[in-house]
Amino acid sequence: MTARVNFLSTGRWSLTYRNMVIYAVLWLLLGVVVEIGLMGQTWFARTKLATMQERSRVLQSKQQEQIQLAAAARSKVDAGSAITTLAGVFTGAPRWSMIFDALVNARPDAISLLRVVSSKEDTTSQSNKRVIDLEGNAQTPEAVEEFLERLHTQPIYREATHRSSTRDATTGLLRFLIHAPVQFTGP
């Protein structure tokens, strides 16, 4: 025997139009609730992102201010140290204008100076005694002697000594070297 199955039976969970509308409305409400939850999450994430970006901008501006302040302070220090370094270069250094003026006044026309080299005579002492080596060309040995005598008349070059002289075979000029200690006092 065969049993008959009634597909249109009416039970509590049967698919009737009324139950289908109820299920559809429930699914729709569930979708709306999920969508509202997702929208709330998106709004929260955007708000958090905006807050973090604002904090980042504030920190960057503070960092830029600190960098500018540090750069300004460094430039003040650099300028101060540059002035100090520049002043240090001239501390204990001879007055070059006095030295060169004395050289110009003592040099005869028959002499041409090629090199003027300055160094400290005694590097271990704190004295301001400098040595200037004068290298040049002269037409005659008498011109070198005259130059040395004129140097001795200058108060700066009283201790100048003639070190060497050699005749250049190609030009015929006398190449000389004069060693001149210079006593310098003052800044």
C-alpha angles and dihedrals in degrees: 000000000000126000121219119231117209109212093185095060115143113229135148094269099033121128104256124153090253093053091044091055090048091050092047092050091048091050090047092050091047090052091048091050092049091047091049089050092050092047090050090050091049091048090049092049092048092048091049091048092050090049092049092047090051091050089048091052091049092049092047092050090049090048091050090050090051091048091050092047091048091048091049091048091046092050089051090050091044091049090047093047091045090054090045091048091047090049088048090057091059097041107110092358120132122253098258095196090061092047095049093043089055090049092050092048093048099044115101120213092252091063128080119187116219102177138015113190124183128198139152112268096211113026093185096060128071093228122124093229109137132185123218120195113203118201121183151127127269132187095220139011088244089062090056090049091048090050091050092049091049090049089054090055089059112085091223096054103041092125098050116139133191108239106178147345129195130177115235108227096208101047100024091226124134112242111208140183122207121189111209122181110204122203108210126187126181135034 
